[in-house]
Amino acid sequence: MKLAVVSAVILVVVFVAWPVSAGGYGHEEEEDDTKSWFPLDNLLSLNYYDKSCPNFEKIVDTKVRQWTKSDPSLGPALLRLLFHDCGVTGCDASVLLDHEGSERRSPASKTLRGFELIDDIKSEMEKSCPKLVSCADILAAATRSATYQLGGPYWPNAYGRRDSKNSYARDVEKVPSGRRDITGLLETFQSYGLNVLDLVVLSGAHTIGKAYCGTIQSRLYNFNATHGTDPSIDPKFADYLRRKCRWASETVYLDVETPVVFDNQYYINLQKNMGVLTTDQELVKDPRTAPLVKAFAEQPAQMFRHQFAVSMAKLVNVGVITAEDSVGEIRNVCSKSNSRPY
């Protein structure tokens, strides 16, 4: 493991020399530049909808822009929704199924948002390309679009995913919680085919978005028999959190310094003991992850943006169902399976 961490740090430093793509739709040169080195699943294709639904990404981009203009918080919400989908049985849109006993009905999923936006995109897609575009592909594309519109990086998405026919609330426990230790998180990420670098980088999604205060109250009150407050929190920051979190239903920014800017301030905050979630602060305490936190905090923000794009391109390929798998389908409605009479 020590060798793996050292290699990851070297990898981060090397990436500084690579060009960072902040492009998007209509930035063909930047997209072509990234295609040669972004990790892609062999069963998916960058050109999957070029002939069957050429306006696919344009439709997604337009809808995401409309929704996030009226509610900017939907951008971080989509990132979280994608993480919860991919973290259970893979990126198969199982989190979108809405029936008794589904992931979506699990208590751990009650704060997830963005379902209505995905439904709206799917409805529009059925008008232009009926029965051709999966909900899993829509979620992957919408998350990238929202991230880019928030000022985050662009990454090429390969398509061809199928939707899961099943969704079980009991599987939600596979999603890493905000209280897991680093060993548990690494084991989970490795089961996805991801590594320690991906863990640190994807945690950087907390550069935007909020957390419910109920998830951090155990850090602020009655932490253990010795300390009322988690001693790893900066005392002034702990006072700030207590003022903001008088009720469990309230929210607090995960990056209190630049909460609406997609940058590397999250890592700088961690080095100041200003991580909101337990898992955030553990990254700077564990010797396997601390060197990476330090690197992202001290290097230009572009390095984090670049590596975030790489890790996201890996994440959206986790556990995908393709046309070769009989267990998948292209749903007509994202919240309902075509073949299950729920």
C-alpha positions, 0 to 999 in steps of 0.5 A, a space after each residue: 500500500 505504501 508503494 501505491 500511495 507513493 506512485 499515486 503522488 508521482 502520478 498527480 505531479 506528472 498530471 500537472 504537465 497534461 493539458 486540462 480540458 475545460 471545454 464542453 459542447 462546441 469545443 471539438 479540439 479540446 474534446 479530441 485532445 482528451 479522447 486519447 487518454 481518458 479511460 473508457 469502457 470497451 463496451 461503451 462508445 463515444 459515438 454511440 448516439 451519433 446516428 441514432 440520436 445526434 441531439 442527445 447531448 444538446 437536449 441534456 445540456 439545454 435541460 440542465 441549463 434551464 433547471 440549474 438556472 432556477 435552482 443552482 443547487 441541482 448541480 451538486 445534487 446531480 453529482 451526489 445522485 450519480 455517486 449513489 447510483 454508481 456506488 450501489 450496483 454500478 452506473 445502471 440508473 437503479 437509484 431512479 426506480 421508485 417503488 416499495 423497497 427500492 434504493 430510492 425509498 431507503 432512508 439513506 436516500 431521502 435527501 437525494 435530489 434531481 429526479 425530476 430533472 432526469 425525468 424531464 430530460 427523459 420525457 424530452 428524449 422520448 419525443 426526439 429519440 423514442 426508446 433509444 436513450 437509457 436513463 443511465 446514459 442520461 444521468 451520466 450526461 446530465 451530471 457532466 453537464 451540471 459539473 461543467 456549468 458550475 465551472 468544473 471540468 469537461 470529460 468525454 462520456 462514452 455511452 451505450 449503458 442499459 438500465 437495471 430492472 431491479 433496485 433494492 433498498 438493502 443495497 444502499 448500505 454499499 454507498 460510502 457514508 460520511 462516517 466511514 474510516 479510510 480503510 473502509 472507503 478504500 475497500 469500497 473504492 477498490 471494489 469499484 476498480 478505483 484507487 486511492 487517488 480516485 478516492 481523494 479526487 472524487 472527495 473533492 466534489 465537496 468543493 461545492 454543495 451542502 451537507 445536512 447538519 444531522 450528518 455532523 452533529 455527532 462531531 459537534 456534540 458528545 463526540 466521545 467520553 473525553 471530548 464533547 467536540 471532535 478534537 480534529 476540528 479547528 476550534 473556531 470552525 467548530 464554533 461556526 458549525 455549531 452556530 450554523 447547525 442548530 437543527 439537524 434539518 439545516 444545511 452547511 456548505 461543505 466548502 465554507 470558503 468558496 462554496 460555489 466555485 469549483 476549485 481546490 479550496 476543499 483540500 486547503 480547508 482540510 489542511 486547516 482542519 476545516 473538513 465538514 464530514 468525518 470522511 473529509 477530515 480523515 483524508 488529511 489524517 491518514 498516511 495513505 491519503 494525506 500526501 495527495 491532499 497536500 499535493 492538491 492543496 499546494 498545486 494549481 487548482 487546474 491539477 485537481 480539475 484535470 484529475 477530477 475529470 479523469 476520475 469521473 470518466 472512470 467512475 461513470 464506467 463502474 458496473 455498467 450494463 450493456 446491450 450484451 447483458 440480458 439483465 438490462 433494458 432501456 426504460 420508457 420512464 426512468 422511475 419504472 421498469 418496463 418489465 417489472 409490475 411494481 
